[in-house]
Amino acid sequence: MASDEPPAKRARLASLPAEAARTQQACTACRERKIKCCGNQPCRYCSKRGLECAFVEVGRKKMYPVAYVEELERKASGNISRNAESSSNITHADVSQTAVPSINDIPNIDSDSSTSRTFNGLFQRYEAEPPTMSSSLDFGTRIRDLTRDSQTPNLRGGPILSHETPDNVYDIEPESTTRRQSRFRPIQWPNEEEAHGLLNSVTSSIGSVQHLIDPRTFSDTLSHFYDSDSAQLENIELHHVEMLMVFSLGGLLQGKIKSGSSFPGAEYFLEAVNNLPSLCALRKAGSLAIEIMGLFAFFLQCSDRKDDAYIYAGLALRLAVSNGLARGHGGQRMKRSESVHRNRLWWTIYMQERRLAAATGNPVGILDENITAPLPTESAGFPPVAALNINIKLAKMTGRILQNIYSARHRSERQFLRTIHDLVTELNNLHKDTPPSCKVDVSQPGSVTRTSATLSLMFSQAVILTTRPILLHLAKSGLGGNNTDGALTGMSRSQKLANACIEAAGVSLDVLHLLRQQALLGKLSPQHRVTRSRSFA
């Protein structure tokens, strides 16, 4: 068969020495330039150009006896045990000096040493956790099951439904009637001063980390409502439903229970539920309906009804998507204040739905790649944007945690731990980039604000959600008697990840303690505390 090479090239190749094609080693200069080396020293290429011709010495791979490797593993596990004992002497105050525990000193999980290979012994039976495990209720049930009868452990399988926690602990159940607005049953509306006080409780609680309503517009609506003859109100319109939800949230945050009510703000909440229009009408109502669904989700979440809150947050998300909030302006002409409000409302609903999905073990309603709305920017007349944007980034991290850790896809042990390590590292980096005004300084308890405390709790919650599967696997390994020397060798990495989870929980307790000292936590009346304790008895 005739060669396809040009004659000049065939002649040049024929003139090359035979050893150029047969050489098994190339000098460093030829390796860098990815050209053939004749194998001589100096080679033809380096001689022609006056370069130093050097060859990398290739030695034989060292082999170690199995007994020698096992001895190293025993020594390493002994060092880990001593380090764990010394770390247990760290005081809680020492741990609480940072809002997010740092794990930057974790060794490289991708290392190819013999000790990293033995690390797989701890997770050799690792299976993908079901998505429901992101729920604290399911996770807690799984942990409790580890200590129960070993013959019937509930370590694997479908969703775990706990029968120890009632679904409706506060006895808040909307009436099963089909009343319409024309069948309005009058309730006792607060007077104007009380109404504005309830609004202030809501806005001060939400602060600058969320944006469910525009306080200026709502305050004007409230004043107009009381300027008119509200006592003669015959029909509940949609903006009245929003007022009822703000009153219910304000009453909940103030902790005041009215006579005949089972929960603060419940009477306003039930009235709002019974006067909701159809979903078709809500879709046409635009931003107002989205605000109302977000307020419903917020109230239900505070009432320990996360599953119901997830439904309302999902409705709010769908309404927002169908009204174009996920796409930003979308070419629509609108006032600047309306555009800013829509943008901040979208990201608040996004955060709400993301976190409720994690709390209930359900999937998120929209993927980040389908969102084109920009992050909020500074705008005159609106709160500063720094805390809000950090909260949004944390919610995005929550979505990634659900997708990468609490998913049904199968991964290797090394991929699983690398994913956890990388996510916690990203959380640490985000915390480092957080402005000092948005951080909690435990050395100055009086300086804690509701905004900084909320963000600190969100950071800790994200770290706990990321790392607590490590605790479950360590518990399984310990109770199952699988703590072999090889498994213990890997705990230099897994234990640090587990410690990050424990430290984050400690930080949360410290922040809650500081909030309690400054009377920034929601108030509960003695009657309400008794009702709640009986519900869990």
N, C-alpha and C positions, 0 to 999 in steps of 0.2 A: 504494500500500500504506500503510495507516495506521501511524503510528509507535507503538512500544511504550513510548515515554518518557511519564512523567506530564505533565499539562498545565503544572504549575508549572515543571518543569525545561525543557520546550520553550520556555516564555516567557522563561526566564532565558537560555537559549542563543541565542535569537533577538535578545536585546538586546545581546549581545556584539558588539564591532566585528569586521569580517571579517578584519582583519589578525591577530587573536588565533589564528585557526586556521591562518593561512598563514605565521607567523613562523618563521624558520629558526634563530633564536638566542634563548636564554633567559638571564636574569640569574642570578647565582650563588645568590641567595636562592630563586628558583623552582626551580633545578636541585636544590638540597639538599632541598627539600620535595616535589619531583617533581610540580609543578603546572604548568599552562600559563601561559606568560608572553606578554603582549601585544606585546613586542618594543620598546616605547618606553622611553626613559630620562628620568626614572624611570618604571618600569612601574606599572600600576594596583595591583598587589598591594603593592609597596613604598611607594607614595604613601599608600595607605589606612592602613598600619601604621607609617609614619614610619621605614622602614628605609632603609639606604644601598643604592642600586641600582647594582650594578656588573656589567659585562659583560667576559668574558675575551676578550682580543684573539686572533683567529685569524689567524695569519700563513701565508704560503705555505711549503710544505715546501722545504727546501734540497736542491738536487741537486748532486752532486759529479762531476766528470769521472772516467772510469775510470782514466786515467793518474795522477790525484792519489791515488786510493785505492790503486793498486798501489805508488806511492811510499811511502805510509804503511806498507804491509805489509812492504816491503823494510827500512824503518827498524826496524820492530818485530822482524823476524826477526834483524836484526843485534844488537839489544839482548838478545834471548833467547840468542844464541850467546855474547855476552860474559858474561851472567849464568851460563850453564851452565859456562863456563870458570872463573869465579870460584868457583862452588859446588863444583867438582871439587877445589879446594884445601882444602876443609874436612877436618880430620883425622878419623880414625875415632873417636877419643876424644870429639870434640865431638858426633858423632852419637849416641854411646852414653849420653849423659846422661839420656835419657828412654826409658822402656820402650816407648812407642808414639809414632812420629813424628807431629808435629802438621802439619796441612795447612789450618789455619784461614784462611790468607791466599790460598787459591785463589780467583781471580775468579769471579764468578757465571756459571755455565755457561748460565743462561737469558737472559743479556744479549742484546739484539737489535741490537748494534752490527755494523758491517760486518766487524770482525775475528772476531766469534763466528760469523758466517756462513761465513767462509773456513775456520774450524776444521773444518768438515765435510769438507774436502778430505782430511784424514788418514784418516777413517773412511768415505769415500764407498762403499767396497766391503765395509763391515762386515756380517757375517752372524752369527747367533746361534751361540755356541760349543756344541758337543755336550756333554751332561752329563758324559761321561767325562773332559772336560778338567779337572775338579776334582781328578783323580788326578795326583799329582806325577809318577808314572811316565809317563803319557800326555802330560802337559805337557812334561816333559823331552824325550821322544821328538820331539814337535812342534818344539821349539826346535832340536834337533840336525838335524832334517830340513831346516831352513831353510838350513843351510850345506852340504848335500849337492848332488848333481847337480841343477841347476835344471830339467833336462828331465823329471825324475820326482819332483817334490816331493810330499810327503804333507801338504798343508796343509789338506785338507778331507776329509770322508768320515766313515766309521763309527769305531768304537773302534780305538785303536792298541794292538797287543799287541807289547811289546818282547821280543825273543828274547835280549837281552843279559843279563837278570837271571833266574837260575833261580827257579822257583816254590818250591823246597824247598831253600834254600841250606844249612840245618843238618841235612838228612837226618832230619827228624822225620816219620815216616809211621806212623800207627796200623796195627796188624796187620789184615789182611783176614779175620780169623776171626770166627766167630759164637759165641765163648765166652760162657757165661753165668756167673752168680755161683757156681753149683755147681762150675764147673770153675776154681776160683780157683787161680792160680799164685802161691805166696808170693813176696813181694819183701822186701827188707831195709828194714824200717821204721826210721826214726831213733829214737834213745832219747829219753826225755822231755825232757831238757835241750836236745838238738838240735832237737826239735820246737818247743819254745817259742822258740828262737832263730830258726827259720825264720818263725814267726808274727810275731815282732817285726820282722823284715826287711820283711814284707809291710805291716804296719800303719804302719811309719815311712815306707815308700815312698809308699803311698797318701795318708797324712797326713790333712789336713782338707779336701782338695779332692774326695775321692771317698768312697763308703761302700758297699763291696761285701759286707762282713760286719760283724756286731756283735762286736767283739773280746772283750767280756766273756762273751757266750754261747758263742762258739767256744772261748775259753780254758777254760771250765768243761767243755765237751764233750771237749776234749783231755785234761784232767786225769782225767776219768771213764774215758776210753779206756785210759789208762796205769795207772789203779788196777785195772782188770780185767786178766785174763790175755790180753793182745793177741797173744801168741805162738801161742795156740790158735785164732786167728781163722780160720774156715772159709768164711764168706760175706762179700762186700763189700756193705754197705748204702749207702744214698744219703749218709748223713752221713760215711761213710768215704771216699766219692768226693770230698766237699768237703775233707776233710783231705788227701787226696792232691794236690788242686789247690793248696791253700795251701802244701804242702811243695814242689811243683814251682815255684811262683812264688818262694818263699823261696830255693830253690836257684838259680834264675835270677838273682835280684837279688844273691845273694852271689857268683855267678860261679864256683861250684865244680862241676867235672865229675867224676862218679864213673867208676870204671874200666868200660870197655865202653860208655860213653854218648857220644853225639855232641854233646850240648848240655846245659847246666846244668838240672837238674830234669826232663830228658826221660823218665827211667824212671818217675817218679811220674805224669807227664802221660799216658804211654801206658797205664799201668795204669788210670788214671781213665777214659780213653776206652773201653777194652775192658770196663768194668764199668758203663757207663751203661745205665739202664733204657729202656724205650720212651717215646716222647713222651707217650702217654696217662698213663703213670705219673708222668712229670715234671710234667704239668699238675696232677695231684692232690696233688703234694708241696708246692705253694704257694711260699712265699718261699725255702725251701731250694733248690729247683730253679733259681729265678731267680738266686740267688747263684752256684750252680755254673756256669751258662751264662755269667754275667758273668766269672767267674774264667777259664773256657776262652778267652773272647774276649780278655781281658787278656794271658794267656800267649801266645796265637798272635800278637797284635799285637806283643809284645816279641820274638817269634821271626821277625819280618819275613814273616809269612803273613797279610797284611791281608785278603785275599779270604776266607780261612777264618774269620778273626776276625769279619768282617762277617756271615757266616752265623750264627755262635754268638751274636753280639750281637742279630741279628734274632730268633733263637729266644728269647733272654732277654726281648726287648721284647714278643713275642707272649705269652709266658707271664705277664709282668707285667700286660699289658692284660687277658688272660682271667681273671686273679685279682683284677682290680679296683684295681690299684695306681694306674692313671692317673686314677681317679675319687676318690682320697683315701679317706676312711673308708667311704663308701658305706653309711652307716647301721649298719655292723658294730660290735659291742661287742668291744673288745679292750683289753689292757693298754696303758698310756701308752707304755712302752718299745717294745712291739711296733709301735704306730702310728707312732712316730718312726722306727723302723728301716725300716718299709715305705715311708714317705715318702722317706727319704734314699736307700734302695735304688732306688726308681723313678727318681729324678732322675739317679742315677749311671748306670743302664742307658740312660736317655734320652741323656745326654751321650756315652756310649760309642758308641751306635748312630749318632748324628749325625756324629760325627767320623770314624768308619769309613766311613760313606756318602760323605763328602767325600774321604777318602783313596783310595777304590776307584772313584769316579765313578759310584756307584749312588744310587738314590733313597732318601729317608728312609722309615721305616716308619710314622710317624704324624704328622699335622699338629698344630700347636700349638692350633688351635681345638677339637680333640677331647680336649684334656687339661683336666681340672678340678681336679686335685690341686694344693694350694697349695705355694708354695715353702717349704723347710724353715725352721723357727723355732728359737730358742734353747731348749734342753732340758737339764735337769740330768742329768749322767752321760754326755753326748755332747759331742764336740768343738764349739768355737764355729762358728757358721754363716756368718760373713762370707765366708770364702774359698770355701766350697762354693757359696754363692749367686752369687758373681761368676763362678765356673766354669760354673754353669748358664746364666747370662745370655749368656756367651760362646758356649756351645753353641747357644743359641737364635739368636744372630747367625749362627752357621755354617749353620743351616737356612735362614735368610733369604738368605744369600749364595748357597747352592745354588739356591734358588728364583728369585732375581732376576737372577743373573749367569750361572750355568751351567744354562741351560734352553734348550729348543728354540724358544721363542716369539720372534717377530721384533720388534725395537724399532728406533727411529730412533737415530742417532748421539748426539743430544743426550740422549735418554732413557737410553741406555746409560751415558754418562759421569755424568749426574746421579745415577743409581742408585749408581755406584761412589763418587762424592763423598759422598753422604749416608750410605752405610754406614760409610765410614772416619770421618766426622764423629761418628757414633754410637759407634764404637769409642773415639774420643778422649774423648768425654764420659763413657763408662763407665769409662775409665781414670782420669779426673779424680775420679770419685766413689769410687774404690777406696781403702780405708783405707791409711795409710802402712805399716802392718805387713804388708800383702799386696803391697807393691811392692819392686822391687829397687833398692837404692841403690848404684850402681857406684862411688861415691866411698868407700864403706866395704865393701870386699870381704868382710871377715870377718863381716859382718852378714847375708849372703845365706842364706836358709833354703830348704829344699826346696819349701815351700808358695809362697813369693814367687817363686822361680825358675820353678816350674811355671806359675803364672798369667802371668808375664811371657812365657814361651814360647807360651802359649795366645793371648795378645794378639797377639804378633808373627805367629803362624801365621794368625790371622784376617785381619790386615792384608795379609799376603802372598797369601792365597787371594782376597781382594777385588780387589787391584790388579794381580796379575801378568798378566791378559789385556791390560793396557795395554802391558806390555813386549813381548808377542808381536806386537801390532799395530804397535808402533814398529819392531820388528825386521823385520817383513814390509815395512813401508814403506821402511825404509832399504835392505834388500837388493834390493827391487824397483825401486829408483831412483825412488820416488814422493815424494821430499822436495821438493815444489814450495814456492814462497814461501808460497802459501796454507796448505799443510799445516804448515809451520814456524811460521806465525803462531799456530796452535792449540797448539803445544807449551808455551806458557806455562802451560796448564792440564794437559795430558796428562803433561808432564815432571814436574810436582810429584807427580802421582799415581804415576808410575813411581818417583820418588825415595822416596816413602813405602814402596814395596815393597822397594827396595834397603836403606833404612835399617832396616826391620824385620828383614831377614835379618842385618844387622850386629849388631843388638841380640841376636838369638838366639845368634850366635857368641860375643858377649861374656858372655852369661849361662852358656852351656855352659863357657866358659873358667873362669869363677868357680866353677862347680860342681866342675870338675876340680881346681882349686886346693884346694878344701875337701874333696876326696875324697868328694863326694856323688853322683858318677855311678856307675852300675852297673859292677861289676868284671868283667873278662874275663881268664881265665887265658891264658898264652902259647900253650898248645895250642889253645884256642878261637880265638884271633886268627889262628893259622896256618890252621886249618880254614876259617875264614870267608874269608880272603884267597884261598885256593885255590878256593873255591866261586865267587868272582867273577872268577877269572883266565880 
